[in-house]
């Protein structure tokens, strides 16, 4: 691989205007990865855990808006957003200012042991977004996996029941309880058993699949009155950006109501405005009992939240759960700034730009029959289903080589999850690059 610029791909196409300078992307000064990125990859591989599943050799150095610049000065249009984390884009001035101001006052004090003011303020703001009637209480952790673990404990404690139901294709994290719930790839379980007992996996997405609960789970495996909770992603993330059929989530709510089971909505990927609503479950008008958030809620700072109906969370006692760093002041400051930006227009922009992306890509199954099998999604969760894992990997790499950052999902899906600040021009540019990568992969 040479270090000479690919002149067919260095034209400045679009501008990201957040910050004090305009950033054009894609702007490729070298073939990618460039020499500094390649050197860094070798350095990284010598010292980091081989468990980290790197997608391709991107070595990010800084970012603005929907653009990432690597160590060689190449600029990429970022449609992965740090795995759907950077909801307000990179280095949004309002978020940066909030972090800087809070860091100058107080970096850390544990809210598990003391009454940290900004912790309570963040909980109040999140409780106000709860997609259910009645009062809510909030617990803050450091990540999605942490609040998934917290929800398992809370559900079992509040109901006095043991069993939890998750779904095939679901992803809930890699810590022990969370990875037990996860069923998107067998490799996440390989070599780590025995996992958490009392977890069952149901088929996901079709209304007809709901019969599994009565015909299989409750009839043959475990009585309904021993099931504490059903945990579901309203839109599956890692499983392939799968939107369930209308009526599926309503059916889960009915089952939970009938048997006294708690419904947990894992909105770690689909929440914080990404679907074009604050919470993806709101599209179906369904009220969960517990909602989990992380990733985009603090624009890249480590924060997870568990929002529960107040009577449920009031069931456990002081000391039943806690976290030294969860809800630390700097992460909370970022979350408060993020919530302001979401309410001030970013959720609406996600809906508009998501529709634009789906429309721009809708022709691909007809243009590449047998290669592109489906275009699906909601808001800025867009999935492109290819015919084989190899083709999906080729499209992912092809986009990277053209200056667009995307990620795979499921076995054969490529997902688009740009920051919620993405512009119409950037969506159009990404769609054109993606189609070019698909066309090349199709010829191969």
N, C-alpha and C positions, 0 to 999 in steps of 0.2 A: 504494500500500500504506500503510495507516494505522498509527499507533503505538499504537492502542488494543488492549488485551488481548483475545484471543479467549476469551471467558468459557466457551465450551463445552469448552475444552481446558486450563484452568488448574487443575483439581482435582488435588491431590496424590494420586497413585495408589500409588506404591511407595516404599520407603525404602532407600537405600544407607547402611549403617552403618559403613563403614570410615572411620577417622579420629575426630576428636573432636567431630563433629557429624553429625546425621542429614540426609541429602540426599534430598529427594523429587523424583521424576521420573516422567513429564514435569511440568514447571512452566513454563508459558509466560506471561510478564508482558507481552509485546508480540506483535504479529504478527511472523513471522520471514521474513527477517532484520529485526531491530530497527534503530533509527536509528544506534546506535554501530557495529553490524556493517556496515550499508550504507556508512557513512563509511569504515570500515576497508577494505572491498572496493575502494573508489575509490582509496584511498591505495596499496593493494597493487598494483592494476593499473597504476599509474603507474611502478613501479620494479622489479617482479619479472619474471622470465623468462616470456614467454608460452607456453613449452613445458610449464608445470605444468598438468596436466589436472584442474582443480578440479571436484568433483562437484556441489556446491551451496554457497550462501553462508553457511557456518558459520564463525564467528570464535571459536574456543575460547579461553577465558581460564584456566580451571582445572578440575580434576576430582577426584572421589573415587569409588573403587570402579567401578561400571558407569555412572557419571553424569558428564556434561560440562556445564559452565556457560559460556555465551558472554559476550561483552562487555556485553550488555544485561541480564545476570542470568537469562536463560532457561536452564532446565535440561533436558537431553535424556537419554533412556535410550540409552546408547551400545552399539549392536550392530554397530559397525565396528571398535572398539578400535584406532583409528589404523592401519587396514589389518592387522588381526590381530597387532598388535605388543604392545599393553598386556595381556599375558597375566594378570598379577596385579592388573589394574585400575589405576586412576589413583591415584597417590600412596599406594601401599600402605605403611603405616608401617614394615614390616620392610625394604622395598627402600629407602625414603627414608633410614632410619637407616644402612643399609650404605653408601649413597652419601656421606652426610654424614661418616661416620667415616673413610672412605677418603680423601675430599677433604681432610680436615684433616691427613692424614699425607703423602700423595703423590698429586698430580694426574696426573703423567705421567712415565714413563721408558720408553724404547723397548725392548721385549722382542726386537726383531730384533738388537740389539747387546749386550744385557746380560741377566743371569739374574734377571728380575723374579719374585719369589716368587709373587705372586698370579696371574701368568700360568700358571705351572706347576700351581698348585692348581686353577685353572679347567680346564685341560687334563685333569688327573686326574679331575675330577668328570665331565666330558663323556665321556672315554674309558670310564668305568665304565657309561655308558648305552648304549654301542655295541651295536647289534642284530645282532652277529655274534660267532662264536666266535673265540678267540685274542686276542692283545694288539692294542691300538689306539694310534695316535698322533694328535695333534690340532694343527691350525694355526688360529690366530685372526686374523680380519680385522675390518673395520669394518661389513660389510653382507653381505646375501645375494649381490648381484652380485659382490662381491669374492671370495667363496669359490667361486662358480661359475667365475669366471676362474681361480682357483687350481686347481680340479679339472680344467679343460681342460689346463693345463700339466702337472699331476701325471700325468694319464692318458697323455698323449702321451710324457712323459719315461719313465715306468715301463714302458710297453709297447713303446716304439720305433715306434709306429704313429701315423698321422696323423688318421684319420677319426673323427668323433663323430656319433652318431645321437641326435636329440631327437625330439619328438613334436608333431604338429599339435594346436593348442590349448594347448600348454605355454607357461609364462611363467618366464623365468629371470633377468630384469633388463634394464637398458638400456645398460650399457657394451658395448663392441664385441663381445667374444666372447659375452657373455651375451645380447645382443640378437640375435645370429646364431642362437643356440639357440632363442630365443623365436619362437613361431608362433601366438600368440593373436589378434593383430590386425596387418593389413598396415601400418597407419600407423606401427608401431614401426620398420619397415624403410625407410619412404618417404624418399627423398632422401639415404640414408646409404651406399649401395653404392659400391664392392664391399665385402661383409662378409667375415667370416672364411672362408677356404676349407676344404673338407673336412668340411662339416656337411650332414647329410641329415635329412629329417623323415619320420617314419613315422606311419601312422594309429594313433590311441590308443583303448584301452579295451576292445575286443572280442577274445576269444580268436581268432576267425577272422582278425583283423587281423595276427596273428603270421606268417601265411603270406607277408606282404609281404617279410619279411627274406630268405627263400630264393628266392622267385619274382621279386622285383624287385631288392632291394639287392645281395645276394650274386651273383645271376645276371647282372644287367645293368649295375650301377653300379660296384661296388667289391668286390674279393675280401674274404672274411670275415677273412682274416689281416692285413688292413690297417686294420681297425676297432679303435680304441683303447678306446672306451667307449660305452655307451648310458646317457643321462641321462634320468631320468623322475621326474615328480612322482607319488608314490603316490596322491594325490588332487589333481587339477588345481585350481588356485586361480583365477587370473585367467581361465582358460578356461571357468569356469562351475561350479566345485565339482562336478566330474565324478568319480565313483567308478568305477574300472575293474571289469569283470566278474571274478568269482572265477576264478582260473586265469591271468589275463593277466600279472600280475607273476611268477608261477611260470614261465610260458612264457618271459619275458625272462631269468630266471635260467638256464633250461635252455639258451637260445641263447648266453648269455655263457659258460657252462661248456663248451659244445661247441666254441667257437671261441677261447677265451682272451681274451674281451672283458671289461672291467671294467664292473660295474653301479653307477651313481651314483644314489643316491636324493636328489633335491632336496626336502628337508623344510623349506624356508624358510617356507612357509605352513602346511604340515600338521603340523609337528613341535612340540616343546616342550609336549606334552600336549593340543594342541587337538583331536585326533581321539578322545580318550578313552584313548589309550595314549601313552607318551612319544614314540614315533615311529609314524606312520601305517602304515609298511610292516610293522610287527609284527602288524597285523590279519591279514595274509596268511601270516605265518610265513616270510617270505622274508628272506634275509640279503644286504644289499648289500656291495660292496667299499669304497665311499666314501659317506659321508652328509654332507649339507650342512644347516646350520641357521643361523638369524639371527632377525629379527623378535622373536618372543616369548621368546627365550632369556634376554634381559636386561631384560625389562619396560620397553622403550622406550629404553634406552641403546644406542648404536651398537656392535654386536658381531655378528660372524659366525663360524661355526666349521666347519672341514672335519675330519671324523673318518674316518680311513682305517685299513684293516688295516695293521699295523706294517710288514710287508715291502714293501708298496707305497710307503708314505711314506719308507721308508729308502732307496728307490732314488734319490732326488735328493740333491744335495750342498749344502753350506753356500753360501749366496748364490743358490741357484736360485729362491728366492722369499722375500718378506719384506714388512713393513709398518711404517711409522713409528708409527702410532697404533693398529694392530690389537691388540686385547687390552690396551688401556690400563687402568691400575689401577681407575679409577672404574667403567668398564663391566664389568670382571671382578667387582668387588664386587657390582654389581647382579645379575650372572649367578649368583653363588653364593647370594645371597639368594633369587633366583627358583627355582633348583633345589631349595632347601630347601622352599619353599612348594609346588612341584609334587609333591614326594615326600610332603608332609604332608597331601595331600588334594585339591589343585586338579585333578590329572589325573582322579581319581575323580569329582569334581564335574562336570567336562566331559562325562564319559560319561553321568552321570545327567541333567544338564540338556539335553544334546543329544538324548537319547531323548525327553525331555519336549517339546522344541520340535518334533521330527519328528511326534510323536503329535498335538500341538495343531494342526499345519498339515496333517495327512494328508487332511482332508476337503475341502481347497480345490479340487482338480481336479474333484470331483463338484459342489461348490457353484458353481463358476464354469467350466462346461464350455467348452472352446475358448479360454478366457482363461488359466487356470492349467494348464499342460501337464504339470508334474512337480514333485514335492517329493522332494529327495534330499539325501544327505549322510552324515556320520559324525561323532559327537561334536558339538563346537561349530563345525562347518563345515556349514552348512545352506543349500541352494540352492533358490530358488523360480523355476521356469522359466515365463516368460510367453509369450504368442503373438507379440508383435512388439517390436522395440527401443523403439518409442515408448511402448508400454504399460509396459515395464520402467522406462523413465525416469520415467514418470508416477507409478508406485508408489514409486520411490526418492524423488522430490520430495514426494509425498504423505505419506510417513512423516516426512520432515524437518519438514514443516509441522505435523505432529501431535506432534512431540517425540520421534521415534525416529530414530536415525542408522543407516542401512544403506548398502550400496554395491552397484553393479551389478557383474556379472561376465559374461564372454562377450558374446554379442550380445543375449540376451533374459533373462538371469538376474539376480535380486536375491539377494545373499548376506547371511547373518547370521553374524557372527563376534564375538560379545561376549567380554568378558574372562572368564577361567576362574573368576572369583569370582561370576559372575552367580547370582542366586537364582531359586528356582522362581516366586516372585511376579513377578519381573522378566521371566522367560520368558513367563509367561501374559499380562502386560501387553503385551509386544512382539507376541505373536501376535494379540492383539485389535486393536492399532493397525494392524498389517500387513494384516489382513483388511479393516479399514475402508478403508484406502488402496486395496486391490485392488477392493473394491466400487465405490468412486468412479471408479477408472480403467476399470472394466468398463462402467459406465454411459456414459462418454464415448466 
